Structure formats: structure tokens, C-alpha cells
Amino acid sequence: MNGQVNFLTNGGNETYDDVRMNSLEEAKNLAISGGLDGVVLEVKGMFRNPSVVREIKESNLSLLTYGKQK
């Protein structure tokens, strides 16, 4: 059975000791270097750094979101 492995990040919506949880850019880099399938992001973080969203797509990573836009 094969399943996707994604990295969960808050994309800068809250502050954590682990920088990968604070930055969509760092989450993307971790996913690429770790051979993961993509990134899971709280939706508000997507609007803070839209250029990284494009970079994630160009890196052939999946981007999944959760939460509310408001």
C-alpha cells in the first residue's frame, strides 16, 4: 500500500521553535530534500507568500490546505 507523505506547516500563522513550521519556503525545501510528496498548509499561510505556492507547484510537489480563509 502506497500513500503520500506530506510535511505539515503553519506557514507563519503561529510561531514554533522549528523554523520549518514557521515558513512555507522552509517546508518546501524540506519536502524536496526529504523526498516527500508535498506540503500541507493552513490556508491563511498561502496568502502570505504566494510566490512560494508557485514554486511548490513548479517543484512537482502537492499542496494541500486546511482551515478557513476568513
C-alpha positions as CSV (number, residue, x, y, z in Angstrom):
1,M,0.0,0.0,0.0
2,N,1.5,3.3,-1.1
3,G,0.4,6.6,0.5
4,Q,1.5,10.2,0.2
5,V,3.8,11.7,2.8
6,N,3.5,15.4,3.2
7,F,5.0,17.9,5.6
8,L,2.5,19.9,7.8
9,T,3.4,23.6,8.2
10,N,1.6,26.6,9.7
11,G,3.2,28.9,7.1
12,G,3.9,31.7,9.5
13,N,0.5,31.8,11.2
14,E,1.9,30.9,14.6
15,T,5.5,30.8,15.9
16,Y,7.2,27.5,16.7
17,D,10.8,26.6,17.6
18,D,11.0,24.5,14.4
19,V,11.6,27.0,11.5
20,R,10.1,24.5,9.0
21,M,6.7,25.0,10.8
22,N,7.0,28.8,10.5
23,S,8.0,29.2,6.9
24,L,6.4,27.8,3.7
25,E,9.8,28.2,2.0
26,E,11.5,26.0,4.6
27,A,8.6,23.5,4.4
28,K,9.1,23.3,0.6
29,N,12.8,22.8,1.0
30,L,12.3,20.0,3.5
31,A,9.8,18.3,1.3
32,I,12.2,18.4,-1.7
33,S,15.3,17.3,0.3
34,G,13.4,14.6,2.1
35,G,11.7,13.2,-1.0
36,L,8.3,13.9,0.4
37,D,5.2,14.2,-1.8
38,G,4.2,17.7,-0.7
39,V,3.2,20.2,1.9
40,V,0.1,20.6,4.0
41,L,-0.6,24.3,4.9
42,E,-3.1,26.2,6.9
43,V,-4.8,28.2,4.2
44,K,-4.0,31.7,5.6
45,G,-0.3,31.0,5.1
46,M,-0.8,30.6,1.4
47,F,-1.8,34.2,1.1
48,R,1.3,35.4,3.0
49,N,3.7,34.1,0.4
50,P,2.0,33.4,-2.9
51,S,5.3,33.1,-4.8
52,V,6.3,30.0,-2.8
53,V,3.0,28.4,-3.8
54,R,4.0,28.8,-7.4
55,E,7.5,27.3,-6.5
56,I,5.8,24.3,-4.8
57,K,3.8,23.6,-8.0
58,E,6.9,24.0,-10.2
59,S,8.8,21.6,-7.9
60,N,6.1,18.9,-8.6
61,L,5.0,18.8,-5.0
62,S,1.4,18.6,-4.0
63,L,0.0,21.4,-1.8
64,L,-2.9,20.6,0.4
65,T,-4.6,23.2,2.6
66,Y,-6.9,23.2,5.6
67,G,-8.8,25.9,7.6
68,K,-10.9,28.9,6.8
69,Q,-10.0,31.8,4.6
70,K,-11.7,34.3,6.9
